């Protein structure tokens, strides 16, 4: 396994800046947010499944195949580094204390996170239903309420005023700390779900499949339709 170093990080940032001149492509921090969501996926995803999300409107454009392979390798190296950081309990690639100098980068990271989670939304729905733990499931709501807040502070402030509240600068450091704790809980959910699935007996699995229609999501959590998964 290759984990991205500083030289690789710099090379990837250069690639993204070059691509942004002609394509609608994620920024470096948006990409990190996306890859955090991918790394927290309850089911392991191949890079080929989420790679297209990096381009917002167009298909990938490269001058030659060698260049495309280098870019793909850098992306997967970054994803492996983010997965390793998550295992060490480090979710955000930003300072531990909130600083508005980093607000733009934080906003972009949150945008990438929401993009990745939305892509996996059907799978997460299955996971949350299976876990059936209100406290654990509510952490997803907390994560995405706070992500939406940091992704667009102006809109969040306007919404707070409409609700009769105020979102002041003095509230942001505390919200940021809560966001970090909630992200750690979010990253743990897939492990809890994996243990739950592995502890299910064969009889329970069989019973859970009996009431599933062909065109419904498979209860195994693959994200595929039942007719294309365990029905076979």
PyMOL commands that set and color helices and strands:
alter all, ss='L'
color gray80, all
select helices_A, chain A and resi 6-19+28-39+47-54+65-87+100-119+121-131+134-151+153-162+169-199+202-210+226-228
alter helices_A, ss='H'
color red, helices_A
deselect
rebuild
show_as cartoon
